Every structure is written in C-alpha cells, then in structure tokens.
C-alpha cells in the first residue's frame, strides 16, 4: 500500500467517527444538574453551627495576617538581616527592585 491510500483511509475513519459523535457532549447530563436549589436541612444547619463554633475557638490560637507587625522598608545598602547562629532573622524588607543578600546581610 502506498502512503496516499493509508492517509485516505485514515481521513475517512476520522470523518466517520466525527459524524457519529456529532451533537453528543462528552459529559452526560443528569437530573442533579437540573435540580432546583433547596433550603438547607436541619442536619446541615447543625453542621454549619458546629463549624462556626470550632472556627471561633481556633481563631484566637492562630494569628491572622492582620495581627502581624508591619516590617519596615530598608534602602539599598542598609542591613536587612542579622545572623543568629544557623538562622537569619529579618530586620526589615528591602525596597522594591532590591533583595536581601543572605551572605552580606544587606539590601542589594
């Protein structure tokens, strides 16, 4: 067989498959897709109330982003970090366009 016959048969097979599948969606629709939204049941309300209570209990344990102190900005060439043993602590954030070099501990 030459290449033209193979390509012709492949093209015919693709067209046949596309004609057979025309109009069908890849996802079947179920009755759940068309279900009208209902009001939550009493068990769902109880679960929501229990989750709200848990969130209130744990909210005080973990600090939120709003409670964090704002770190001041450093200019280029200023010290931005301090080495504390194996760790490096932040003194300030470098201004936009510069980064804190962990070897020199200065904004570059």
ABEGO torsion letter per residue (X at the ends): XBAAAAAAAAAAAAAAAAAAABGBBABBBBAAAABBBBBBBAAAAAAAAAAAAAAAAAAAABBBAAABBBBBBBBBGBBABBBBEABBBBABBBBBGBBBBAAAGBBX
